[in-house]
Amino acid sequence: MNYFLNFFGTLYVFTFYQLHAENTALYASFFNATYNCSNPLVLNGTVTVYLDEDININGCLPFVAGPLLSPTDQLIFTSTNNCRVVITSNTIVDFATFLTQGQTVIITGNGQLIVEKGAYLIFNNNTLLAKKNGRIIFIESST
């Protein structure tokens, strides 16, 4: 009986991991890391980032498209508890390598995307949307 429970528990964890990977759902605890341009985050299909905590991006965060992306694929940041994605100064977030076929970046729920002074978002003829109560805030540099 103990063997069965242990085996079942292992199987359950493995199955959950596989489903998690197939759904390409990321959580803030995983996503909240500093990537660099030589180590891009590879995305395949529609990816949803669930904001269970604030994300502070303070490095170069490039996205690389997977081989099967279509124009309907999306990168979605969603939150139900007012979490934010904050892109700090002197940071380049390069969506252009991910959004090469008309994909969309969406801020949904009540999440916020905040781009501080001196930070850059690079797009390639694509769309950045805010849905529902989501907000995209650009903090202009003072001159």
C-alpha positions as MATLAB code, in Angstrom:
seq = 'MNYFLNFFGTLYVFTFYQLHAENTALYASFFNATYNCSNPLVLNGTVTVYLDEDININGCLPFVAGPLLSPTDQLIFTSTNNCRVVITSNTIVDFATFLTQGQTVIITGNGQLIVEKGAYLIFNNNTLLAKKNGRIIFIESST';
ca = [
       0.000    0.000    0.000;
       2.803    2.379    0.837;
       4.510    1.533   -2.424;
       1.320    2.277   -4.312;
       0.886    5.612   -2.557;
       4.491    6.572   -3.232;
       4.238    5.514   -6.835;
       0.940    7.314   -7.253;
       2.378   10.452   -5.726;
       5.339   10.359   -8.083;
       3.080    9.735  -11.041;
       0.826   12.598  -10.018;
       3.694   15.058   -9.779;
       5.088   13.964  -13.110;
       1.680   14.221  -14.785;
       1.099   17.686  -13.349;
       4.467   18.831  -14.652;
       3.687   17.559  -18.119;
       0.333   19.357  -18.185;
       1.989   22.486  -16.872;
       4.501   22.387  -19.704;
       1.926   21.696  -22.400;
      -0.251   24.578  -21.289;
       2.820   26.838  -21.375;
       1.652   28.572  -18.214;
       4.330   30.369  -16.262;
       4.041   31.770  -12.775;
       5.698   34.882  -11.465;
       7.980   32.886   -9.202;
       9.409   31.177  -12.302;
       9.294   34.192  -14.574;
      10.751   36.680  -12.119;
      14.345   36.183  -13.084;
      16.962   38.195  -14.879;
      17.635   36.852  -18.331;
      20.212   38.186  -20.714;
      20.353   38.514  -24.459;
      22.568   35.475  -24.821;
      20.115   33.321  -22.843;
      16.679   34.121  -24.248;
      13.386   32.760  -22.990;
      12.022   30.436  -25.662;
       8.249   30.510  -25.998;
       6.103   28.118  -27.989;
       2.480   28.957  -28.764;
       0.318   31.070  -26.506;
       1.997   31.661  -23.164;
       0.182   32.941  -20.093;
       2.134   34.399  -17.201;
       0.037   34.275  -14.035;
       0.995   37.156  -11.814;
       0.832   35.840   -8.276;
       3.464   38.386   -7.315;
       5.038   41.449   -8.869;
       7.577   40.891  -11.616;
      10.545   43.235  -11.770;
      12.462   43.002  -15.008;
      15.830   44.650  -14.597;
      17.886   43.102  -17.341;
      17.626   42.251  -21.008;
      14.638   39.956  -21.471;
      14.424   38.691  -25.044;
      11.765   36.280  -26.251;
      12.489   33.812  -29.023;
       9.630   32.434  -31.072;
       9.084   28.721  -31.211;
       8.850   26.975  -34.594;
       5.061   26.630  -34.628;
       3.924   30.134  -33.791;
       1.058   31.632  -35.743;
      -0.300   35.209  -35.890;
      -2.907   34.266  -33.280;
      -0.350   33.309  -30.639;
      -0.124   35.556  -27.631;
       1.967   36.404  -24.633;
      -0.475   37.161  -21.826;
       0.255   38.663  -18.440;
      -2.789   38.130  -16.238;
      -3.477   39.027  -12.627;
      -6.433   38.990  -10.269;
      -4.701   40.660   -7.340;
      -3.274   43.883   -8.768;
       0.167   42.448   -9.481;
       2.454   44.375  -11.774;
       5.151   43.829  -14.345;
       7.674   46.599  -13.768;
      10.368   47.182  -16.362;
      13.043   49.258  -14.724;
      15.324   51.896  -16.156;
      18.185   50.945  -18.475;
      16.391   47.725  -19.409;
      15.687   46.451  -22.887;
      12.765   44.079  -23.288;
      12.928   42.732  -26.795;
       9.575   41.388  -27.928;
      10.592   41.661  -31.575;
      12.216   38.238  -31.712;
       9.048   36.662  -30.316;
       6.508   38.773  -32.153;
       7.605   38.224  -35.706;
       4.312   37.082  -37.189;
       1.796   39.480  -35.684;
       1.482   37.985  -32.227;
       0.108   40.054  -29.377;
       1.235   40.934  -25.875;
      -1.785   41.311  -23.592;
      -2.158   42.684  -20.088;
      -5.406   41.293  -18.717;
      -7.292   41.080  -15.445;
      -6.257   43.983  -13.242;
      -2.554   43.660  -13.893;
      -0.302   46.535  -14.859;
       2.686   46.807  -17.142;
       4.828   49.698  -15.967;
       7.726   50.924  -18.064;
       9.942   53.258  -16.095;
      12.214   56.046  -17.301;
      15.000   54.932  -19.555;
      13.575   51.464  -20.237;
      12.880   50.268  -23.754;
      10.322   47.959  -25.282;
      11.236   46.705  -28.736;
       8.418   45.582  -30.997;
       8.267   44.553  -34.617;
       5.004   45.844  -36.086;
       2.923   44.044  -33.500;
       0.364   44.871  -30.855;
       0.449   45.570  -27.135;
      -3.023   45.447  -25.593;
      -4.623   45.997  -22.205;
      -7.906   44.214  -21.577;
     -10.502   44.685  -18.848;
      -8.860   46.680  -16.083;
      -5.313   45.972  -17.199;
      -3.178   49.050  -17.614;
      -0.038   49.839  -19.547;
       1.832   52.750  -17.994;
       4.758   54.478  -19.644;
       6.682   56.765  -17.321;
       8.238   59.374  -19.565;
      11.763   60.572  -19.051;
      11.889   64.139  -17.840;
      13.786   66.513  -20.097;
];
